[in-house]
Amino acid sequence: LMACANGKNLAAAESLVEGMKEQGIQMNAETLCALIDVCAKTMNLKRAEMWFEEAKNDGVQPNVYVYTALIDASCAVRDSKSAEHWLKVMEGEGIKPTLVTYNRMISTYARDGLALSAVGIIKAMKRAGLNADLICYTGVIAAHEKIGDAESAEKWFQEMKKAGIEPDLTAYDRIISVWASRGPEDGIENVIKHFKTMLDAGVKPSTRIFNRVFQACLMMKDKSMARIYRDMMKTMGLRPDHRTKRVFKALAQL
């Protein structure tokens, strides 16, 4: 089944399970989890839910991994309502979600810009005695980025640091991107601030982040700063892309 998941071959996985049943070998929770994983990778939530019901009718007792796999399958098709449903079913069965389960939920909300729901998961984790990790916080920041709420994104970025969690490249990308979308007011100042903090922390920026900074330099009409950071970018072994070239073309015309 793992090979079927890696090859995204749902038909082969289902055929294998059917063959097992014909030989009198019943599914267990581990088999069900693996089968649902194949459904998730092939973005087929309906089949995942069908196999879940069939296995449960056959006496299989779903565990936290099975329910997390169902949430994964829901996330794969961006169905936050189904993910919420399976989380509630899990909790109703007295099964405590794990950090991974909560991460899946936050990731789903982040993709859809459901910031309040993502924050709700963080609060639910605290009630359950679980501490949010880097992935959780980054997901909440990303959810606020999706809706352009820079202030709330900044709040959760700082909450993450207060919790003793150091931002990584993805976290810096999210917070810099949301401030970059604010334009020439407080957005520029915060883009540069986070970029400098990132460098001080030893986190290597991506070309995408450098482009955000170059755009800020363009808004400030600061050619010298842009050149300094372009030289830094080259030193780090990063190559300019078409966005980089477009910004410097605009700077040359100032």
C-alpha positions as CSV (number, residue, x, y, z in Angstrom):
1,L,0.0,0.0,0.0
2,M,2.9,2.4,0.7
3,A,4.1,1.7,-2.9
4,C,0.7,2.5,-4.2
5,A,0.6,5.7,-2.2
6,N,4.0,6.7,-3.6
7,G,2.8,5.9,-7.1
8,K,-0.6,7.5,-6.5
9,N,-2.2,4.4,-7.7
10,L,-5.6,4.1,-6.0
11,A,-6.9,1.3,-8.2
12,A,-4.0,-0.9,-7.4
13,A,-4.4,-0.2,-3.6
14,E,-8.1,-1.0,-3.7
15,S,-7.5,-4.2,-5.7
16,L,-4.9,-5.2,-3.1
17,V,-7.3,-4.7,-0.2
18,E,-10.1,-6.5,-2.1
19,G,-7.7,-9.4,-2.6
20,M,-6.9,-9.5,1.1
21,K,-10.6,-9.7,1.9
22,E,-11.2,-12.5,-0.5
23,Q,-8.5,-14.5,1.3
24,G,-10.2,-13.8,4.6
25,I,-7.6,-11.2,5.7
26,Q,-9.5,-8.3,7.3
27,M,-8.3,-4.8,7.4
28,N,-6.9,-3.3,10.6
29,A,-6.3,0.3,11.6
30,E,-2.9,0.3,10.0
31,T,-4.2,-1.0,6.7
32,L,-7.1,1.4,6.7
33,C,-4.7,4.3,7.4
34,A,-2.5,3.3,4.5
35,L,-5.4,3.0,2.2
36,I,-6.8,6.4,3.2
37,D,-3.3,7.8,2.6
38,V,-3.5,6.6,-1.0
39,C,-6.9,8.3,-1.4
40,A,-5.5,11.5,0.0
41,K,-2.6,11.4,-2.5
42,T,-5.0,10.9,-5.3
43,M,-7.3,13.6,-4.0
44,N,-10.3,11.2,-3.6
45,L,-12.0,12.1,-0.3
46,K,-15.2,10.2,-1.2
47,R,-13.3,6.9,-1.5
48,A,-11.4,7.6,1.7
49,E,-14.7,8.1,3.5
50,M,-16.3,5.0,1.9
51,W,-13.4,2.8,3.0
52,F,-13.5,4.3,6.5
53,E,-17.2,3.4,6.8
54,E,-16.7,-0.1,5.3
55,A,-13.8,-0.8,7.7
56,K,-15.7,0.4,10.7
57,N,-18.7,-1.8,9.8
58,D,-16.2,-4.7,9.6
59,G,-15.2,-4.0,13.2
60,V,-12.0,-1.9,12.6
61,Q,-11.5,0.5,15.5
62,P,-10.2,3.8,14.1
63,N,-7.3,5.4,15.9
64,V,-5.7,8.8,15.9
65,Y,-3.7,8.0,12.8
66,V,-6.8,6.9,10.8
67,Y,-8.6,10.1,11.7
68,T,-5.6,12.2,10.9
69,A,-5.4,10.5,7.5
70,L,-9.0,11.4,6.9
71,I,-8.2,15.0,7.8
72,D,-5.3,14.8,5.4
73,A,-7.6,13.6,2.7
74,S,-10.0,16.5,3.4
75,C,-7.1,18.9,3.2
76,A,-5.9,17.5,-0.1
77,V,-9.2,18.6,-1.7
78,R,-9.3,21.8,0.3
79,D,-12.5,20.7,2.1
80,S,-12.2,22.5,5.5
81,K,-15.7,21.5,6.5
82,S,-14.9,17.8,6.1
83,A,-11.7,18.3,8.0
84,E,-13.6,20.0,10.8
85,H,-16.2,17.1,10.8
86,W,-13.6,14.4,11.2
87,L,-11.8,16.4,14.0
88,K,-15.2,16.5,15.8
89,V,-15.8,12.8,15.2
90,M,-12.4,12.0,16.5
91,E,-12.9,14.1,19.7
92,G,-16.4,12.6,20.1
93,E,-14.8,9.1,20.1
94,G,-12.6,10.3,23.0
95,I,-9.4,10.2,20.8
96,K,-7.1,13.1,21.4
97,P,-5.7,14.9,18.3
98,T,-1.9,15.0,18.1
99,L,0.2,18.0,17.1
100,V,0.3,16.6,13.5
101,T,-3.5,16.5,13.4
102,Y,-3.7,20.1,14.5
103,N,-1.0,21.1,12.0
104,R,-3.1,19.6,9.2
105,M,-6.1,21.6,10.2
106,I,-4.1,24.9,10.4
107,S,-2.6,24.2,7.0
108,T,-6.0,23.8,5.5
109,Y,-7.3,27.0,7.0
110,A,-4.1,28.8,5.9
111,R,-4.7,27.9,2.2
112,D,-8.2,29.2,2.3
113,G,-7.4,32.3,4.3
114,L,-9.6,31.2,7.2
115,A,-7.5,33.1,9.8
116,L,-10.0,33.0,12.7
117,S,-10.4,29.3,12.3
118,A,-6.6,28.8,12.3
119,V,-6.3,30.9,15.5
120,G,-9.1,28.8,16.9
121,I,-7.0,25.7,16.5
122,I,-4.1,27.3,18.3
123,K,-6.4,28.0,21.2
124,A,-7.8,24.5,21.1
125,M,-4.3,23.1,21.3
126,K,-3.6,25.2,24.4
127,R,-6.7,23.9,26.0
128,A,-5.5,20.3,25.2
129,G,-2.2,21.0,26.8
130,L,-0.3,21.0,23.5
131,N,2.3,23.7,22.6
132,A,2.1,25.1,19.1
133,D,5.3,24.5,17.0
134,L,6.9,26.4,14.1
135,I,4.5,24.8,11.6
136,C,1.5,25.8,13.5
137,Y,2.6,29.4,14.0
138,T,3.7,29.7,10.4
139,G,0.3,28.4,9.2
140,V,-1.5,31.1,11.3
141,I,0.7,33.8,9.9
142,A,0.1,32.5,6.4
143,A,-3.7,32.5,7.0
144,H,-3.5,36.2,7.8
145,E,-1.2,36.8,4.9
146,K,-3.8,35.3,2.6
147,I,-6.3,38.0,3.7
148,G,-3.8,40.8,3.8
149,D,-4.0,41.3,7.6
150,A,-0.4,42.4,8.3
151,E,-1.0,43.5,11.9
152,S,-2.5,40.2,12.9
153,A,0.3,38.3,11.1
154,E,2.8,40.4,12.9
155,K,1.1,39.7,16.2
156,W,1.4,35.9,15.7
157,F,5.0,36.2,14.4
158,Q,5.9,37.9,17.7
159,E,3.9,35.4,19.7
160,M,6.0,32.6,18.0
161,K,9.2,34.3,19.1
162,K,8.0,34.9,22.6
163,A,7.3,31.1,22.8
164,G,11.0,30.6,22.1
165,I,10.5,29.4,18.5
166,E,12.9,30.8,16.0
167,P,11.4,31.7,12.6
168,D,12.7,29.8,9.6
169,L,12.8,30.8,5.9
170,T,9.1,30.0,5.4
171,A,8.0,32.1,8.4
172,Y,10.1,35.0,7.3
173,D,8.8,34.7,3.7
174,R,5.2,34.9,5.0
175,I,5.7,37.9,7.3
176,I,7.8,39.8,4.7
177,S,5.2,39.0,2.0
178,V,2.3,40.3,3.9
179,W,4.0,43.6,4.8
180,A,5.2,44.0,1.2
181,S,1.6,43.9,0.1
182,R,0.9,47.0,2.2
183,G,2.8,49.2,-0.1
184,P,4.8,52.4,0.6
185,E,3.5,53.2,4.1
186,D,4.4,51.0,7.1
187,G,4.8,48.1,4.7
188,I,8.3,49.1,3.5
189,E,9.7,49.7,6.9
190,N,8.6,46.3,8.2
191,V,9.9,44.5,5.1
192,I,13.4,46.0,5.7
193,K,13.2,45.4,9.4
194,H,12.3,41.7,9.1
195,F,14.9,41.2,6.3
196,K,17.6,42.6,8.5
197,T,16.5,40.5,11.5
198,M,16.5,37.5,9.2
199,L,20.1,38.1,8.2
200,D,21.2,38.7,11.8
201,A,19.6,35.3,12.7
202,G,21.6,33.6,10.0
203,V,18.6,32.6,7.9
204,K,19.5,32.7,4.2
205,P,16.9,34.6,2.2
206,S,15.4,33.2,-1.0
207,T,15.3,35.0,-4.3
208,R,11.6,35.7,-3.6
209,I,12.5,37.5,-0.4
210,F,15.2,39.5,-2.1
211,N,12.7,40.6,-4.7
212,R,10.4,41.8,-1.9
213,V,13.3,43.9,-0.6
214,F,14.2,45.2,-4.0
215,Q,10.6,46.3,-4.5
216,A,10.7,48.1,-1.2
217,C,13.9,49.9,-2.4
218,L,12.1,50.9,-5.6
219,M,9.2,52.4,-3.5
220,M,11.8,54.3,-1.4
221,K,13.7,55.2,-4.6
222,D,16.9,54.0,-2.9
223,K,19.2,52.7,-5.7
224,S,22.2,52.4,-3.4
225,M,20.4,50.0,-1.0
226,A,19.1,48.0,-3.9
227,R,22.7,47.6,-5.3
228,I,24.0,46.6,-1.9
229,Y,21.4,43.8,-1.5
230,R,21.9,42.7,-5.1
231,D,25.6,42.2,-4.4
232,M,24.7,40.3,-1.2
233,M,22.3,38.1,-3.2
234,K,25.1,37.2,-5.7
235,T,27.5,36.5,-2.8
236,M,24.9,34.0,-1.5
237,G,24.9,32.2,-4.8
238,L,21.3,33.3,-5.7
239,R,20.5,34.2,-9.3
240,P,18.2,37.1,-10.2
241,D,15.0,36.1,-11.9
242,H,12.7,38.0,-14.2
243,R,11.1,39.9,-11.3
244,T,14.6,41.0,-10.1
245,K,15.4,42.3,-13.5
246,R,12.1,44.1,-13.8
247,V,12.6,46.0,-10.5
248,F,16.2,47.0,-11.5
249,K,15.0,48.2,-14.9
250,A,12.5,50.4,-13.1
251,L,15.2,51.6,-10.7
252,A,17.5,52.6,-13.6
253,Q,14.7,54.8,-14.9
254,L,14.5,56.9,-11.7
